Protein backbone atom coordinates (compact mmCIF):
# COMPACT_ATOMS: atom_id res chain seq x y z
CA UNK A 1 0.00 0.00 0.00
CA UNK A 2 1.09 3.60 -0.56
CA UNK A 3 2.01 5.88 2.29
CA UNK A 4 -1.15 7.95 1.64
CA UNK A 5 -3.31 4.84 1.94
CA UNK A 6 -1.54 3.85 5.15
CA UNK A 7 -2.10 7.31 6.63
CA UNK A 8 -5.78 7.38 5.71
CA UNK A 9 -6.26 3.93 7.20
CA UNK A 10 -4.49 4.95 10.40
CA UNK A 11 -6.46 8.18 10.79
CA UNK A 12 -9.76 6.45 9.98
CA UNK A 13 -9.05 3.97 12.79
CA UNK A 14 -9.33 6.88 15.23
CA UNK A 15 -12.28 8.82 13.77
CA UNK A 16 -14.38 9.21 10.60
CA UNK A 17 -12.72 11.43 8.00
CA UNK A 18 -13.92 14.28 5.83
CA UNK A 19 -12.29 16.17 3.00
CA UNK A 20 -12.20 19.94 2.53
CA UNK A 21 -11.58 21.66 -0.78
CA UNK A 22 -9.87 25.00 -0.21
CA UNK A 23 -9.38 27.60 -2.93
CA UNK A 24 -6.17 29.61 -2.54
CA UNK A 25 -5.66 32.04 -5.37
CA UNK A 26 -6.27 30.18 -8.62
CA UNK A 27 -5.47 26.80 -7.07
CA UNK A 28 -7.54 24.30 -5.15
CA UNK A 29 -6.16 22.16 -2.33
CA UNK A 30 -7.68 19.05 -0.76
CA UNK A 31 -7.31 18.63 3.00
CA UNK A 32 -8.28 15.58 5.03
CA UNK A 33 -9.36 15.94 8.66
CA UNK A 34 -11.77 14.56 11.23
CA UNK A 35 -15.45 14.57 10.32
CA UNK A 36 -16.58 15.48 13.84
CA UNK A 37 -14.27 17.47 16.09
CA UNK A 38 -16.65 17.05 19.02
CA UNK A 39 -15.87 13.33 18.89
CA UNK A 40 -12.17 14.12 19.34
CA UNK A 41 -12.95 16.37 22.31
CA UNK A 42 -15.00 13.63 23.97
CA UNK A 43 -12.06 11.23 23.69
CA UNK A 44 -9.61 13.47 25.56
CA UNK A 45 -8.88 11.91 28.93
CA UNK A 46 -8.99 13.90 32.16
CA UNK A 47 -5.28 13.22 32.59
CA UNK A 48 -4.44 14.62 29.14
CA UNK A 49 -6.50 17.75 29.78
CA UNK A 50 -5.02 18.31 33.26
CA UNK A 51 -1.48 18.00 31.89
CA UNK A 52 -1.68 20.40 28.94
CA UNK A 53 -5.34 21.49 28.60
CA UNK A 54 -5.09 19.66 25.30
CA UNK A 55 -7.89 20.28 22.80
CA UNK A 56 -7.97 19.19 19.13
CA UNK A 57 -7.48 22.65 17.62
CA UNK A 58 -5.38 20.97 14.94
CA UNK A 59 -8.41 19.29 13.32
CA UNK A 60 -10.09 22.56 12.29
CA UNK A 61 -9.09 24.79 9.40
CA UNK A 62 -8.74 28.35 10.69
CA UNK A 63 -9.02 31.69 8.92
CA UNK A 64 -5.42 32.52 9.84
CA UNK A 65 -4.17 29.46 7.95
CA UNK A 66 -6.11 30.55 4.87
CA UNK A 67 -4.76 34.11 5.11
CA UNK A 68 -1.18 32.89 5.47
CA UNK A 69 -1.62 30.45 2.59
CA UNK A 70 -2.96 33.26 0.40
CA UNK A 71 -0.02 35.49 1.35
CA UNK A 72 2.34 32.73 0.17
CA UNK A 73 0.31 32.08 -2.99
CA UNK A 74 0.44 35.77 -3.82
CA UNK A 75 4.23 35.94 -3.44
CA UNK A 76 5.67 32.47 -4.08
CA UNK A 77 9.25 33.76 -4.26
CA UNK A 78 9.06 33.90 -0.45
CA UNK A 79 9.19 30.10 -0.31
CA UNK A 80 10.57 28.74 -3.60
CA UNK A 81 13.69 26.62 -2.99
CA UNK A 82 13.61 27.58 0.70
CA UNK A 83 13.81 25.32 3.72
CA UNK A 84 10.54 26.09 5.50
CA UNK A 85 9.18 25.04 8.90
CA UNK A 86 5.51 25.35 9.77
CA UNK A 87 4.97 25.22 13.53
CA UNK A 88 1.68 24.23 15.15
CA UNK A 89 0.89 23.05 11.67
CA UNK A 90 -2.46 21.32 12.25
CA UNK A 91 -3.82 20.53 8.78
CA UNK A 92 -0.75 22.27 7.27
CA UNK A 93 -2.42 24.37 4.58
CA UNK A 94 0.37 27.02 4.53
CA UNK A 95 3.01 24.27 4.29
CA UNK A 96 1.06 22.58 1.50
CA UNK A 97 0.93 25.82 -0.49
CA UNK A 98 4.63 26.46 0.17
CA UNK A 99 5.48 22.93 -0.99
CA UNK A 100 3.44 23.41 -4.15
CA UNK A 101 5.76 26.32 -4.98
CA UNK A 102 8.94 24.34 -4.50
CA UNK A 103 9.68 24.81 -0.79
CA UNK A 104 11.35 22.02 1.17
CA UNK A 105 8.92 21.92 4.06
CA UNK A 106 9.00 20.51 7.56
CA UNK A 107 5.79 20.36 9.58
CA UNK A 108 5.90 20.46 13.37
CA UNK A 109 3.07 19.93 15.83
CA UNK A 110 2.47 18.84 19.41
CA UNK A 111 -0.19 16.30 18.39
CA UNK A 112 0.82 13.01 16.72
CA UNK A 113 -2.54 12.77 14.90
CA UNK A 114 -2.04 16.29 13.53
CA UNK A 115 1.28 15.19 12.07
CA UNK A 116 -0.37 12.24 10.34
CA UNK A 117 -3.02 14.55 8.86
CA UNK A 118 -0.35 17.07 7.84
CA UNK A 119 1.73 14.38 6.15
CA UNK A 120 -1.32 13.08 4.30
CA UNK A 121 -2.26 16.58 3.16
CA UNK A 122 1.26 17.24 1.90
CA UNK A 123 1.40 13.96 -0.01
CA UNK A 124 -1.98 14.35 -1.67
CA UNK A 125 -1.34 17.94 -2.81
CA UNK A 126 2.32 17.88 -3.82
CA UNK A 127 4.37 15.45 -5.85
CA UNK A 128 6.16 13.98 -2.84
CA UNK A 129 7.03 10.39 -2.08
CA UNK A 130 7.65 11.33 1.55
CA UNK A 131 7.13 14.35 3.79
CA UNK A 132 9.11 15.65 6.76
CA UNK A 133 6.85 15.85 9.83
CA UNK A 134 8.19 16.13 13.37
CA UNK A 135 6.75 16.15 16.87
CA UNK A 136 7.54 19.60 18.27
CA UNK A 137 6.82 21.19 21.61
CA UNK A 138 7.36 24.95 21.95
CA UNK A 139 8.93 24.23 25.34
CA UNK A 140 11.71 22.16 23.73
CA UNK A 141 13.12 23.95 20.66
CA UNK A 142 15.00 21.78 18.15
CA UNK A 143 18.71 22.21 17.51
CA UNK A 144 18.08 22.74 13.81
CA UNK A 145 17.37 26.23 12.46
CA UNK A 146 15.31 27.32 9.46
CA UNK A 147 15.51 30.43 7.25
CA UNK A 148 11.71 30.68 7.08
CA UNK A 149 9.16 29.73 9.73
CA UNK A 150 5.40 29.78 9.13
CA UNK A 151 2.86 30.03 11.94
CA UNK A 152 -0.91 30.42 11.77
CA UNK A 153 -3.07 30.97 14.85
CA UNK A 154 -0.52 29.75 17.39
CA UNK A 155 -1.06 32.57 19.93
CA UNK A 156 -4.19 31.83 21.89
CA UNK A 157 -3.14 31.17 25.50
CA UNK A 158 -0.94 33.18 27.86
CA UNK A 159 1.12 30.13 28.83
CA UNK A 160 2.36 29.79 25.23
CA UNK A 161 3.78 33.32 24.94
CA UNK A 162 7.26 32.93 26.44
CA UNK A 163 7.83 29.37 25.15
CA UNK A 164 6.80 30.40 21.63
CA UNK A 165 9.04 33.47 21.65
CA UNK A 166 11.94 31.32 22.89
CA UNK A 167 11.21 28.70 20.25
CA UNK A 168 11.40 31.26 17.45
CA UNK A 169 14.60 32.69 18.92
CA UNK A 170 16.21 29.23 18.85
CA UNK A 171 14.73 27.79 15.64
CA UNK A 172 15.08 30.78 13.29
CA UNK A 173 18.34 31.37 11.45
CA UNK A 174 20.01 34.68 12.44
CA UNK A 175 18.92 36.39 9.20
CA UNK A 176 15.70 34.38 8.86
CA UNK A 177 12.06 35.42 8.65
CA UNK A 178 8.88 34.36 10.43
CA UNK A 179 5.53 34.77 8.67
CA UNK A 180 2.86 34.66 11.35
CA UNK A 181 -0.90 35.08 10.93
CA UNK A 182 -3.31 35.72 13.78
CA UNK A 183 -6.87 37.08 14.09
CA UNK A 184 -6.10 40.19 16.17
CA UNK A 185 -6.55 38.63 19.58
CA UNK A 186 -5.53 40.74 22.58
CA UNK A 187 -3.29 37.88 23.73
CA UNK A 188 -1.00 38.72 20.80
CA UNK A 189 0.03 42.04 22.39
CA UNK A 190 2.26 40.55 25.12
CA UNK A 191 3.61 38.04 22.60
CA UNK A 192 4.97 40.83 20.41
CA UNK A 193 6.37 42.49 23.53
CA UNK A 194 8.22 39.20 24.21
CA UNK A 195 9.56 39.19 20.65
CA UNK A 196 10.77 42.79 20.94
CA UNK A 197 12.57 41.92 24.18
CA UNK A 198 14.48 39.23 22.26
CA UNK A 199 15.62 41.63 19.55
CA UNK A 200 12.95 40.93 16.94
CA UNK A 201 11.15 43.54 14.87
CA UNK A 202 8.07 43.13 12.72
CA UNK A 203 5.80 44.65 10.13
CA UNK A 204 2.08 43.97 9.80
CA UNK A 205 -0.27 43.71 6.85
CA UNK A 206 -4.00 43.12 7.04
CA UNK A 207 -5.96 40.79 4.81
CA UNK A 208 -9.39 39.19 4.86
CA UNK A 209 -9.86 35.44 4.72
CA UNK A 210 -13.15 33.84 3.73
CA UNK A 211 -14.07 30.49 5.26
CA UNK A 212 -17.29 28.84 6.45
CA UNK A 213 -19.28 31.77 5.01
CA UNK A 214 -17.41 34.20 7.26
CA UNK A 215 -14.99 36.91 6.21
CA UNK A 216 -12.46 37.56 8.98
CA UNK A 217 -9.72 40.19 9.18
CA UNK A 218 -6.35 38.56 9.80
CA UNK A 219 -3.03 40.21 10.56
CA UNK A 220 -0.02 38.74 8.78
CA UNK A 221 3.29 39.66 10.38
CA UNK A 222 6.76 39.53 8.87
CA UNK A 223 9.13 39.04 11.80
CA UNK A 224 12.92 39.41 11.61
CA UNK A 225 15.81 40.18 13.93
N, C-alpha and C positions, 0 to 999 in steps of 0.2 A: 504494500500500500504506500501511497505517497505521504509525505510529511503533512500536507494539508488535510488529507483524509484522516490521518492519525490524530491530528489536533481537533478536528471536528468531532471525532468519536469520543475523545477524551473530554472535551467540553460538554458534549451532549450527555455524558454519563453523570454530570453534576446538575444540569438544568436544561430545560428546553431552549432551543436557540431561535433567534430571529435575525433577519438580515435587513440592513438599512442601506439605501442608496442615497449618497450625498453628492450633490453637485457643488464643485469648487471651480470657479471660473468656467471654462468650456469643457471641463472634464467631469466624469462621474466616477465615484469610488464606492465600492461595496464593502461594508463593515459587518462583521458577525459579532453578536453579543447575546446576552441572556434575554429570553422572551419576557420574563417577569422578574423585575428587580426586587419586588416585595418578597418573592420566594427566597432570594439570596439573603435578604435581611432576616427573615424568619430562621434561617439556618445558622446564623451567627450565635456561637455559644456565649454564655455569660462570662466565661473566662476570657475569651477573645475580646469581648467588648470592654471588660474591666482593664485589660492590659493596655490596649491601644485605642479604645473607643472606635474600633474598626467597623466601617460601613462600606458597602460595595459601590462607592462613588465611581469606580473604574468602569462599571457596566453601562453607564449612561453617556451619551454623546452630549457635550456641553457647548454652549454658544462660543465660549472662549476658544475651544479647539477649532471650531469652524472659522473664526476670525483669524486665528494664527495660520491655519491652512491656507486661507485666501490671501494673507499677506505674503506667504511663500509662493503661491501660485502666481501672484502678480509681479514677483521679482525673483525668478528662479535662480538668478546668478548668486543669490545669497547662499544657496545650498549646493549647487552643481560642483561635483568633485570634492566636496568637503566631507570631513569626518564630523558627524552630527550625533549628538545625544539628545533624546527626548526623555525628560524626567517626569515621574508621575504620569506615565504615558497613557494608562487606561486603554482605550480602543486604538490609540496611536494614529489618529487621522493626520496630524501635522507631520509625523515621521513618514507615513505612507506617501503624502504629497512630496515631501523632500526626496524620498527614495525614487519616486517617479521622475524626478528631475536630475537623477544621477548622484545623489548624496549616498555616502556610505554610512548608514544609520545604525545606531545602537538604541534600543528601547530599555528603559529602566522603570521598574515599579516595585512597590512594597508587597503587592499581591501576586502570588504565583498564578492564579487563574487569569489575572489581567495580562500577564506575560504570554500565556498561551493564546489569548484572544489577539493580542498585539502581533504575535508571530504569525498567526493565521491571516490577519488582515494585511500584513506586509506581503506574505507569499501570494495571496490571491489578487493583489493589485499591482505587484511589480514582478518583473521577470527574475525572481530569485529562486535558487535551489535551497538556500538556507537563509536565516535571518538571525541577527545578533540581539538576543534579549537577555537581560540580566536582572537578578533580584537586587534592588537598591533601596537602602534605608537612608533618609536624609541625615540620620544621626551617625552614620558610618560612611563618610565619603570614600570613593575608590581612589586608588593611587594614580590611575590613569587620568589624563586631562584631555579635553576636547576643545577645538577652536570655535565650535558653535554649539550652544545648548538651547534647546527648545523647551518651553514650559507653558502649559495652558491650565488655568484654574487650579493652581497648586497652593494658593494662599487663602485658606479659609478657616484656620484655627490659630489662636495665639501661640500655642505650644510648638507650632511648626516654624515660627518666624526666625529665631536664632539658628536652629539646625539647618534650615533651608539657606540662609545667608552664608553660613559656614560651608555648606556643601558647594555652593557656587564658587566660593573663594578657593576651595581646594580643587574642584573638578574643571574649572575653566582655565584654558591656557592664558598666560600673562597678557597677550594681546588679543584674546578671544572676545566673543560677543554672545550675549544671552538675548534671545527673543522671547519675551514673556507676555502672555495675554491674560487679562483678568477683568471681571465685570464691575469694576469700580466699587468694590467693597471697602468699608472703612478700615478693615483689618489690614489692608495693603499699606496704609500710611506708616505704621511702625516698621513694617518690613522694609520699605524704602529708606527709612531712617537707619535701619541696621545695615543696609547695603552701603549707604553713604559713609557710615562709620568705618567700613572696611575698605574705603578708597574707591568705590564704584561711583560712576555717574550714569545718567540715563536721559533719554528723550522719549517722549510719548506721542503717539498718534492715536486718533480715535476712528473706529470703524464700526459699522453695524453688521451684525450677523443674524441671518434669518434661519430659524429652526423651530419645528413644532408650531408653526403658525404664529410665532412671536419674533419680533425684531428687537434685538437687544444691543445697546451700545457697549462696546468692548474697548478697553484701552490696550494697545499693543506697545510694549516698551522695548527699546533697544538699549541694552545695558552693557557698559564697558568699564574698564579700569581707567 
